């Protein structure tokens, strides 16, 4: 119990420190009024706008107002859309979540078999080619790959739509693209683009796991027992090499959701990443701050859960902390 | 044949429903910026104004050259120096079928100052109205405090909404301090959700999915020329490359602002049509003309830019034609003044300074700077077409005549705030004449800085020439169009005389579309679906 409270307290501290850093960082850049107001406005209009946004107050006063709001679940109102920043972000969250899930699913479905093959035959042609491709996946810039995918599959071949979300279907009162054929077609390219990096990561993890597990005694024993090779690989090997893959993917999921910015911008996918970019361009401070705060909370929560699970699995972690 | 086959197969797979050939009367447009709201009175910004004009009409319309033409007002005239009579168009119906009357006009003008949290309010266009008198359902008298020739121009920016969207406690009476008889106005949210999207314009509202699309349908009962499209879908595709790709892939039929580096290639594509036209935006370099030493200048203790000869030398040193050819891919017209060719007030006698490095050097020597000096040009790098590259080119030209120039280019938000703090001795920026006539740039860019009367609001370089201000002030109080235009031209000539500002070029705005479409370019850079026509 002491361990849980300790972890919780640490998480809250991280959020508090981030709130200060994010707020000051974002408020140090430019002047939103310059970006928003018509250049033809006269001084009276400009002064009135500054006052309406509360930008005439000193920084500490603005920060206290923000903190007060944040404690009541209100992270400010967008300068541009005149809507609560949190609602703006949550409205667009399903689009990003859908994209991130599709990407992670692809990474697992494609990455694990390829990783296992590369692990079983590390010196074969297949193994070497897979590893070369995974290096490309790591090192090619996302926006370039996105543009290339679009040029090939949308412009030259005309197989898939280039941008946007397409038709959506309704589930739990939320609009999802994967429920319609048109939506799925729109989802495919951005998901592949976003999945590329994660697939490479999964391939590497699966390969390393496979190589480690394959030399274990229980694999040798299973083979000696006369089990078929598919059964050895699918049951004995897969089960054991999946542990690190699942752990890393869980942690990485947060970053896929939070940083789908480039893919969303390239494919005009109406998620939170696209919202973030346009908010940065227009200096819509409340939205930027709210986005960063929600991201911090997402990561802190994921880490907290992971810590709890580790503690439940491994008694040594608990004992060390309370000692 | 092959295309057809692919199309059919894809449709069968249910994959490609939207990328198949579009219905003849459906139009899909890729926007380069997304409107922040559909509320016509919320945010005075080009993307918003262009969007609301599809659904809401103003009393007066601006044609493609921003000259005024009748809209919901069939005619208007000044009865005396401070009174205007507007005759409204009879028989106009809102989308819900109700009749348009003077009450809707009063209601709309009353709402403008009452829009909560407007990031850029339209009150700058309504504050000239001192009082309103509704003579009958189709006649309104507008009173101004002083002679105010820009009243019709100002009214052309205000979308007329239906009074039926408000709640009333009594008869509606216009008061400058706040109208009487209104309990509540529709909120911005009511417009975004479509509840209050009841206009008289050529299109009706259908759907708004933020970040993804805006869908409008044809208004079959429109009073003017009916649009050739049954349905128009606007998709914001903010990144340049993907917007072009969407056009090439056939996902949209029409895009605004194709990037200038793609234009040469697009012009060769036989399936694509590019149209371009002069915009109302001038790109200029403002230089610190004040007597005090300037922060960005080295190599002298005085401010050399205070001398008109030096400013003229800097202007002569720039090869505007080469900038247009090499950097702008011919998407610019060299400028000799701050209001575009063809707009009200443009002075045809003011030609762009021809490139003459020798004369520039002589002028510098005459002014007492034979060895030049050092200067830094501030510039945004993501605001105007090729802004940083143009600033770099200017720096090269200036360095060539001995004025050692470097460029400090940053993102627009940082640039604007630096500029406001007067960090730059010289900066490159642009000005779009929102009103489409010369008083807009004159008042903001070169008039002596008097923020309380709206003079020199963007004049961050201490330029102050009484001759410019005198002609401008008189123009702003002259109702007669011909006389006013003369005065504006005089004011522009006075700026050119002592090179108060260094104009570089007027930007041309390109639009790209399928070969089967055509568009008449607009100087205000707006994309209007009703003006996109099937090509003959």
Interface residues (C-beta under 8 A of the other chain):
Chain A: X29 X30 X31 X32 X34 X35 X36 X37 X38 X39 X40 X41 X42 X43 X44 X45 X46 X48 X49 X52 X77 X79 X80 X81 X82 X83 X91 X92 X95 X146 X147 X150 X151 X154 X155 X158 X159 X160 X161 X162 X163 X164 X165 X166 X167 X175 X181 X182 X184 X185 X265 X266 X267 X268 X270 X271 X274 X275 X277 X278 X281 X283
Chain B: X3 X6 X10 X13 X14 X15 X16 X17 X18 X19 X30 X34 X36 X37 X42 X43 X44 X45 X116 X117 X118 X119 X120 X121 X123 X124 X188 X189 X209 X210 X211 X212 X213 X235 X236 X237 X238 X239 X241 X242 X243 X245 X246 X248 X249 X250 X251 X382 X412 X413 X414 X416 X417 X420 X431 X432 X434 X435 X440 X444 X451 X452 X453 X454 X457 X458
